[in-house]
Amino acid sequence: MPSRTIPRRALVLTAAALAVLPATALTAPARAASGPSAPPAATVATSGPAAAVPVRFVDLPDSALPTDRAPHRITFRYRNDTPKDQTVAPQILVESPQRGPFLSPSDVRLEMRGADGSWHTVPLASQTGTLYTALVPAKIVLHSGHTLTESYRLTVLHAPARGTVEPRIAVYA
């Protein structure tokens, strides 16, 4: 019987989808409004059967994993150009080289800039050599015509580490 290679991204997607199924409540903070009198660009998503699993991912530009042990800023943007609101969740993947050595969550520190401007550590999970952030706590509703901007800070703690940083947006039905 011939062997079949399953891409790591497919395995991570499956693991992330299975992880969100039992979720009953979301606790993500609401994002800042675009102005004092304007409606918020994004709000906390509520759980429901239609929003349990992402229907697609939007891959954003990737970059090489920095190796100098200094904090590196990662900022990405996603604009909802559809005529209706979208439930989305930003996610960061840190891919190990195909042939190893594979990264572990203790090899890097990922932080997210909070609404108050301070940095908060983001826990990383690991699956088949890929580190990733959880989708459930990150779910928000992005209103039509608005842009989501996320700022992260990534620090490699144990050198030598090689890999690729791949931000993406999970889009729900």
C-alpha positions as CSV (number, residue, x, y, z in Angstrom):
1,M,0.0,0.0,0.0
2,P,1.5,3.4,-0.9
3,S,2.2,5.9,1.9
4,R,0.6,9.3,1.8
5,T,2.1,12.5,3.3
6,I,-0.3,14.8,5.1
7,P,0.8,18.4,5.3
8,R,1.4,19.7,8.8
9,R,-0.9,22.6,8.2
10,A,-3.8,20.2,7.5
11,L,-3.0,18.4,10.8
12,V,-2.9,21.7,12.7
13,L,-6.2,22.8,11.1
14,T,-7.8,19.5,12.2
15,A,-6.4,19.8,15.7
16,A,-7.6,23.4,16.0
17,A,-11.1,22.5,14.7
18,L,-11.4,19.7,17.1
19,A,-10.2,21.9,20.0
20,V,-13.0,24.5,19.4
21,L,-15.9,22.1,19.2
22,P,-16.7,21.8,22.9
23,A,-16.4,25.6,23.5
24,T,-19.5,27.1,25.1
25,A,-18.3,30.6,25.8
26,L,-15.8,33.0,24.5
27,T,-13.8,35.4,26.6
28,A,-11.9,37.5,24.1
29,P,-11.7,41.2,24.9
30,A,-13.5,43.6,22.6
31,R,-11.3,45.5,20.3
32,A,-11.1,49.3,20.3
33,A,-13.6,51.3,18.4
34,S,-12.5,53.3,15.4
35,G,-13.7,56.5,16.9
36,P,-15.7,57.9,19.8
37,S,-19.0,58.1,18.0
38,A,-18.4,55.2,15.5
39,P,-19.6,51.7,16.2
40,P,-16.8,49.3,17.2
41,A,-14.9,47.7,14.4
42,A,-15.0,44.4,16.1
43,T,-16.9,42.8,19.1
44,V,-16.6,39.6,21.0
45,A,-18.1,36.7,19.1
46,T,-20.7,34.5,20.8
47,S,-20.6,30.8,20.4
48,G,-23.1,28.9,18.3
49,P,-23.3,25.8,16.1
50,A,-22.6,27.8,12.9
51,A,-19.4,29.4,14.4
52,A,-17.8,26.3,15.9
53,V,-15.4,25.5,13.1
54,P,-13.6,27.8,10.7
55,V,-14.8,27.5,7.1
56,R,-11.5,28.9,5.7
57,F,-8.2,30.4,6.5
58,V,-6.7,33.6,5.0
59,D,-2.9,33.2,4.9
60,L,-1.1,36.4,5.5
61,P,2.6,37.1,4.5
62,D,5.0,34.9,6.4
63,S,8.6,35.5,7.5
64,A,11.6,33.6,8.7
65,L,11.8,32.9,12.4
66,P,14.2,35.4,13.9
67,T,17.2,33.7,15.6
68,D,18.9,36.5,17.5
69,R,16.9,36.1,20.8
70,A,15.7,39.7,20.6
71,P,12.0,40.5,20.7
72,H,10.6,41.0,17.1
73,R,7.3,42.8,16.4
74,I,4.8,41.1,14.1
75,T,1.9,43.2,13.0
76,F,-0.7,42.1,10.5
77,R,-4.0,43.4,9.1
78,Y,-7.1,41.8,7.7
79,R,-9.9,43.9,6.2
80,N,-13.5,42.6,6.0
81,D,-14.4,43.6,2.4
82,T,-17.6,41.6,2.5
83,P,-21.0,43.3,2.8
84,K,-21.8,41.5,6.1
85,D,-20.1,41.1,9.5
86,Q,-17.6,38.2,9.8
87,T,-16.6,36.2,12.8
88,V,-12.8,35.9,12.6
89,A,-9.9,34.7,14.8
90,P,-6.3,35.7,14.2
91,Q,-3.8,32.9,14.6
92,I,0.0,32.7,14.5
93,L,1.7,29.5,13.3
94,V,5.4,28.9,13.9
95,E,6.4,26.1,11.5
96,S,9.5,24.0,12.2
97,P,11.7,22.8,9.2
98,Q,10.2,19.7,7.5
99,R,13.1,17.5,8.6
100,G,13.5,19.1,12.1
101,P,14.6,19.9,14.5
102,F,11.1,20.5,15.7
103,L,10.3,23.5,17.9
104,S,8.6,23.2,21.3
105,P,6.5,25.9,23.0
106,S,9.5,26.5,25.4
107,D,11.7,27.6,22.5
108,V,9.8,30.8,21.8
109,R,7.8,33.4,23.7
110,L,4.8,35.0,21.9
111,E,3.1,38.1,23.3
112,M,0.1,40.1,22.1
113,R,-0.4,43.8,22.6
114,G,-3.5,44.3,24.7
115,A,-6.0,47.2,24.4
116,D,-4.2,48.9,27.3
117,G,-0.9,48.8,25.3
118,S,0.8,46.3,27.5
119,W,2.2,42.9,26.3
120,H,0.4,39.7,27.4
121,T,2.0,36.2,26.9
122,V,0.0,34.0,24.5
123,P,0.2,30.3,25.2
124,L,1.3,28.1,22.3
125,A,0.2,24.6,21.5
126,S,2.2,22.1,19.5
127,Q,1.3,19.6,16.8
128,T,3.6,17.7,14.5
129,G,6.4,20.3,14.7
130,T,4.1,23.4,14.4
131,L,3.5,25.8,17.2
132,Y,0.2,27.6,17.1
133,T,-2.1,29.9,19.1
134,A,-5.6,28.9,20.1
135,L,-8.5,30.1,18.0
136,V,-11.4,30.1,20.6
137,P,-10.2,32.9,22.8
138,A,-9.3,35.0,19.8
139,K,-12.8,35.0,18.1
140,I,-14.3,38.4,17.3
141,V,-16.9,39.8,15.0
142,L,-15.3,42.1,12.4
143,H,-17.8,44.5,11.0
144,S,-18.2,45.1,7.2
145,G,-15.6,47.5,5.9
146,H,-13.5,47.5,9.0
147,T,-9.9,46.3,9.4
148,L,-8.5,44.2,12.2
149,T,-4.9,45.0,13.2
150,E,-3.0,42.7,15.5
151,S,0.4,43.3,17.1
152,Y,2.5,40.5,18.5
153,R,6.0,40.2,19.8
154,L,8.0,37.0,19.2
155,T,11.2,36.1,21.0
156,V,13.3,33.0,20.3
157,L,14.5,31.8,23.7
158,H,16.6,28.8,22.8
159,A,19.0,29.1,19.8
160,P,19.5,27.7,17.3
161,A,15.9,27.7,16.2
162,R,14.8,27.6,12.6
163,G,11.4,28.0,11.2
164,T,8.8,30.2,9.6
165,V,6.3,32.6,11.2
166,E,2.9,32.3,9.5
167,P,0.1,34.6,10.6
168,R,-3.4,33.8,9.3
169,I,-7.0,34.6,9.9
170,A,-9.7,31.9,10.6
171,V,-13.0,32.9,9.0
172,Y,-16.2,31.3,10.4
173,A,-19.6,30.9,8.7
